[in-house]
Amino acid sequence: MYCWGDDMSNWADPGAYRFAGDARAKKGRAAAARASARKGGRSYLSRRAPEMATVSPRGKVISTTSTTPVVIAVDVTGSMARWPYEIFDRLPLLYQTLAQYRPDLEVCFAAIGDATCDRYPLQVCDFARGVALEEQLNALYGEGGGGGGARESYELFAYYLLRHVRAPEATRPFLIVFGDEGFYPRVDARQVRHFLGEEQAEHHDSRAVWSAVAEAWNVFHLRKTYGGEQEAEIQAQWADALGEERVISLDDPQRAVDLALGLIARAWGRYGDFEANMGARQSEDAVRAIGERLARVEASQ
C-alpha cells in the first residue's frame, strides 16, 4: 500500500527520489501520515454499501476554486476486477506527486456502474485535498455489478459532470476515466430523474455529451482491454467521441495511475520529476514502457 508522508522504504530505490517542498511541506506530509494511521487508512474494499450522504449524486452540485482540479472516474463493475483497488490504493502517490507541481490541487473521485441494473450506478465525491481525500474515497462502494452487455453508464457520469460540477477558476482541467466497456447511446431522461433528481430531464445523445465534456475538460480515457469481438467496437466508440489520441489501452492495473500521472505531469511541464519519481518505484523496463506510451500519445496530438 502506498502511504502518506515521506516513507519510501517499500520503493524499489528509496534514495532515488524526494518529494519537493520546504520544511513546512514536509511537516504537512508527516501530519497526513499520522492522521491516516489514526483513521485506519483506506478501506475501499470493506464497504457493503456506499455512504450515500457523501457520494449520492442526487440533487448534488460539487464545486472547487482550485485552478488545477483533477477528476478521477473509475468503472467499479465486475469486469474491472481489482483495477479499482489498484487505482485507489495509489491515492497518496497521486496526490503528493501532483501537489508538488500545483499546490492548490484538489481531486474528485467518482465511481461508475450501470444504471440499467445496479443500485448505485453513479457515486461522486466532493473535491478535497490531502488526507481528507481518504474520507471521500472510503465512502465509495465497489458494487461489482454491471449489465453484461459491454456497456456501462459512462454517459450518465458525463452528463453529471457537465451539469453539476463547477470549477470556475480552472481552464480545461484534467479528467481521467478508467474503464473497459462502451457507453449507452443516449443519456436516459428516466435515469437522470431517478438518480440525479432532475424533474425536467430530457434524453440526450451520449456522443454529443461526451464531445462537450472533451471541449471543457482535458479528458483521457485509460481503457482496460476488454477483449473478444467487442473490443474494436468499444475502442471505436470512445475514439469517435473523444478523439483517438485520448483513448489509451492498458493491460496492467499497476501502471494505470503511473500513466495518468505521466499525462498530467507532461502537460504541467514536470515530466522530468515524474520520471525520477517512477524510476525510484519501478524497474527500468516499466519506466521505459510508460515513456514510450506517452511519446505515442504526444505524437498523435
N, C-alpha and C positions, 0 to 999 in steps of 0.2 A: 504493500500500500504506500502510495506517495503521501508524504506528510507535510504539514505546515512547518515553517521555520527553516533553519539553515543546516539541519542534519541531513547529510548526503551519504551516510555510511553504507547505504544499500545501493548506491550508484556504482556503475562499473569502474569509474575512475574518480573517486570523490574529490581529489585535489585539483581536478582539471577545470573547475568552474566555481564561481562565487556569484550569488545574486548581488546586483548592484545596489547602491544606496549608501547613505551615511549611517552614523550610529543610530539615529532616530529610526531609520527604515529597518535596520537590523533588530532593534528593540521591538518594533511593531510585529515583525515576523515571529519573534520569540513569544510575544504575548499571544499571537494567534495559535501557536503550537500548544501553549498551556491551556488556552480556552477550549481548543478542540479536544484535548485529553480529558478535561473536566466533563465535557458533554458526551464523551464516548465515541467521538469521531463520526464517520459517515456510516449510515445504516440503511442504505437504499434497499438492499435485498431483504431486509427483515420485516417490511411492512406487509399488512394484509389488505390494506385499502389506502388510498391517498388521504392526506389531511386536507379535506375539501375547503376548510376555512382559509387555507393558504394558497391552494392551487386551482380551485374551481374557476373556470373562465366566465361563468355566467354573470352577466352584468358588471364585469370587471374591466377596468382600464388600468394599464400599468404605464408608468412614465419614468423618465430619468432626465436629469440635467447634465449628464456626462456628455462630453464632446466626442467620446470614443466608446460607446457601449458595444457590447457583443451579445448576440443571442445565439444560444446553442440549443437546437431542437433535435430530439432523438426519438426514433421509432422504437417503442418498447413492446412490440408484438412478439409472438413466439418465434417467428422466423429469424429474429435478430439474435436469438440465443444469448450468449454472455456479452455481446457487444456493449449494451448499455452499462453494464457493470464496469467493464474496462474503461469506458469513456468517463463515467462519473468518478471512478477511483482516482483519476488524474486531476481532479479539481484543484488541489493546491499547486501542482505543477503549472497548470493552465493559468491560474490567476497570478501567481507570484512571478512567472515569466513575463506575462503581458503587462502587469502593473509596473514593471521596471521601465517599460517603454512609454506608457501613458498612465501617469499616476491617478488620473480621475476615472480610470476604467471601472465600469460596472457591468455585471453579467446577469443575464436572464436565462434560466433553463426552462425548456418545455418538453413534455412527453406526448408523443403522438400514437394513437391507436386507430381503431376502425369504428366509425360512428354508426355503421350498419349493424354491429353486433356487440361491441364492447360496452361495458358500463361506464368507463372513464376514457373516452376516445381523445380527449384533449385536456392536458393539465399544464398550467402556466404559472411559473413563479414570478415574484416581483424582482425587479432589478436590485442587486445588492453588491457589496464589495467585501473583500477579506473573509474572515472566518464566518461572518454572518451568512455567507453563501451555503454553508453546511446545513443550516436550519431550513433553508429553502429546498435544497436538494433532498434532504431527508423526508420532506413532505410528499415527494413524488412516489408513485406506486407503479412498478413494472407489471402491468396486468398480464402480459404474456399471451394475449388473445390474438385477434385478427380474424379476417373472414376467409382466408384461404384462397382468394381469387387473384392474387398477385397485385392487389391494390389495397392501400390504406388511406386514411383521411388526411393526407398532407394538405389537400386543398382547403379543408376547414381551418387548419392552422394558418395557412397563408392569408385567408380571409380575416381571421382574428388579428393577425399582425398588421394588416392594412387599416383595420377599423378601430382597434382597441389598444394599440401600442403607440406611445408618444415619446419621441426623442428630439425635441425641438432645437437643441444645441448641436446636434450631430449632422454631418453631411455624409450621406450614403454609408452608414455604419455596417459592420460585418454581421452577417447571418450565416451560420454554419448548420446545415441539415444533414444528419446521419440517418441513413435508412437503406432499404434494399428493394422496395416494391414501387409500383406506379401509383398514381393518384386517380381518383374518380373524375369523370369528365365534367361534372358540374358541382358547384357548391350548392348543396340541397337546402332550400329555404326551411324545410321542416327541422333539419338538424341545427340550423342557425337559431331558430326559435327555441328549440328544446335545450341545446347545450350552451348557447351564448345569451339567450334571453332577449333577442331582438324580435319584438312582436310584429314589426312591419317588414320582415325579411322577404327577399326575393331570390330566385335562382340566379346563379352567376356562372359564366363559363370559366372553368378552372384554369385553362391555359392563359386566359386573359388576366385572371387574378395573379397567377404566378409571374406573368410578364410585368405586371405593375409592381410586384414585390421586387423584381430584379432591377427596376428603374430606381426604386427608393433605397434599396439595400445592396451592399456588396455581398451577394449571396453565392455560396458554393454548396453543391450537393455532393457529399462524400458517400459513395454508394458501396455498401457491402454487396459483392457479386451475388446475384440471385440464382443464376444457373438455369439450365434447361432451355426449352424452346422459347420461353417468355423473356429471357434476358435481353435479347436485342430489341424487343418491343418496348420494354421498360426504359432502357437506355435512350432509345429514340424519342420517347415521350418527354423525358426530362430535358434532353438536348434541345428539343423543339421549343420548350417553354423558357429555358434559362440561357441557352447557348451552349454549344458542345463543349467549349473550353471550361465551363463552370460545373460540369458533371464529371466527377473523377472516381474511377473504380478503385476499390480497396479489397484486399484479401487477408488482411491481418488486423484484428481489433487492437492489438497493442501499438500499432502505428497510426491509428486513427487520429488521436489527439496531436501526435507529432506533425502530421500533415496539416491539420488546422492551424497549429502554432506557426508552422513554416509559412503558410499562406499569409497570415496576418503580419508576422514579423517582416516578411519581404515587403509588403505594402507599406509598412511603417518605417522602412529603411533600417531595420535592425536584424537583417538575416545573419550577419556575421556572428552576433551574440547568440542567436538561436542555434546556429551550427555548433558553436562551442558548448552550449547547454546540452544539445543532443549527443555530442561526442563524448561528454562526460557520463552519459547514461547508457549509451548503446554502442554496439560494435561498429567498426568502420564500414562494414557492408550495409548495415541499416542506415547509417548516415548518408552513404552514397546513394542508396536506393531512394530515400526521400528527396535528396538533392536532384536526382535525375527526374523524378516525377514532377517536382516543382519547376524544373527547367522546361519540361514539355508544356506545362500549363502556361508559363510565361511566353514561350514561343508562339503559342496558339492565340494569344490575346492581341 
